[in-house]
Each structure stands twice: as C-alpha cells, then as structure tokens.
C-alpha cells in the first residue's frame, strides 16, 4: 500500500493518494480490488471485498489495484484495513500537505505500507508473486481403453 501527497492537475487540488495492490500478478487481466471505504471525523476504514474483472476485457497483466484520492485529509487519522475473512490491520496516519507518516505497526501485518513512491517501486518487484503457469492438459484418447 502506498500513501502519499498528490496534486490533481484537472481539479487544481492537493490531496492524499491511497494505492493498494496485490503482490500476486495476474497474467490475463488487470483486476480491480473491490473496496468499501468509509470516513468519519478522524477514522478511515477500508473493507476488502475481493477482485473484479475489468469492464474493458482487453488482455493485460499485472497486479490488481484500488486507488483513491482524498482531498480533505489533514491531521491524524486512525486507519483500519479489513480483509474478507475479518482480519484487520490498524495503524495511525499523520497527514500533512507535504508528507504522510505512519505510526504503529499492525499486530498481524498482511499489508506493507509505504509513504515514499521510490521505496514502493523498489520493493514492488521484490514482493511480487509471478503468475504460475499451469501445466497444459489436453483431452486425448485413453490409451488403455479399447473399443469393441
């Protein structure tokens, strides 16, 4: 997961980018991670709901992703990320216009959190799980059977 300050050129607004992606790389499609997010006062919560095939079914490969920009974050927030099985990671984010910092390490971390795009990119290839090619199976004549 990458969390960093960003600037939207179209809206001319500063914001905070959140990008989460799977370590598993997919060979047929660039899947989307389905996330239900909620924000109230000083709490952010993301619930992961699985993967969705892209609307445009063009072949592509890579990690599944979810990306969101919040334009109104400033200060300290409690952030919770919940997997489908109910397991949660919680930590504290300090959001400034120029930087984001993370306080606290989750007890059972299932996500690596980066606030530097350079370190995120450097570790992306180290943490990625390449797709495993399944053995080719073809239907053929059963050599042990005989027709009568």
N, C-alpha and C positions, 0 to 999 in steps of 0.2 A: 504494500500500500504506500502510495506517495501522497504527501500532503504538503502543499507549497502555496505561497502567494502567487497570484496571476493577475493579468490585466486583460480584459476583454476589449479588443480594438473596436468591435462593432458597437458595443454599448458604451464605450469610453468609461468603464467602471473597473475598479480594483476589486478583487475577490480572493477566495481561497479555493484552490483546486484540490479535490479528493479523487484519486485514481486507485482503483483496486483491480488486480488482475490475478488470474490463476497461475500457479507455477507450471501446471500442465499445459503443454502446447498441443493444439488440435491441428490435424492435417487436412481436414476437408472444409471447415468453415471457421470464420472468426465469430465465435459465440458471444452473446451478451450475458453478463451476470445480472440476474434479476434481484433487485434490492428494494425493499420498502424502507424508506428513510423518514425519520421524524425529528423535528427540532422544536424544543420549547425552552424558553429562557436560557439556561446555561447547560442544557443537555442535548446531545446529538445521539441518535440511535439508528443503527442500520441493522436490518434483519435480512440475511441472505436467503433467497427462496429458490435458488437453482440456476440453471442455464436456459437460455432461449436461443433458438436458431435465428440467424439474421433474417430480416424481412426480404432483403435482396439476396437471392440464393446463388451468388457468384462464388465459385470455389476460391478459397483463401486459406491461409494457415496462420497460426499464432495463438496467443493466449486469449482467454475470454476476459472481457473488461467491463467495468462500470465506471463512469466518470460523472462527477457533479461539481459544479461551482456554486459556492455560497457567497453572496455579495454583502451579507450583513453580519459577518462574524468579527468580533473584536473582544479580546479578553480571554478568560479562562473558561473552558468547557469540559464537561465530563462526556467522554465518547465511549459508546458501547457498540461492539460488533458481535452479532449473534449468528451462529451457523444454523442450518436446518435442524440439526439434532439437538439444539438448545444450548450447546456450549457457547460461552461468551468470553470475550476479551474486553476489558475495560481499562481505560487509561485517561489521563488528563492532557488536554491540549491547551497551549498558550498561543493565541493567535494575535500577531502584530501585523501592521501593514507591510513590514519588510521581511518578516520571518515567522516560522511556526516551530514551536518546540514541544516535545512530548515528555511528560512526567509520568513515572510509574511504569513498571513492566508487568504485563498480564501474568497471572499465575500459570496458566496453561496457554502459552502463546501459539496460536495457529496462523498468525499473520506477522510478517516483518514490516515494520513501519519506518519509512524514510521521509525526511524533510528536505533532502538535497537531491535534485534531479540527477546530478552527476553520480552520486553514490547509488541511487536507484538503478540507473542504467548499467553501471559497472556490475552490480550484483544480480541484475536481471538474468544475464546469461549463465551465471554460476548456479542460480536457484532453479532454473527452468528444467522441466522434465520433458525430454523429447518424446514425440509420439512413438509408440512401439508398433512396428509393422506386424500385423497378424499373418500367420502362415497362410499361404494360398491353399484353399481347399476347393476341389472341383469334384463334381459328381462324375463318376465313371462306372464302367461295367465292373461288377463284382467278379473278380477272377475265380472265386471259389464256388460260385453258383453255376449250375448248368441248366440249360433249358431242355425240356422234354417235349 
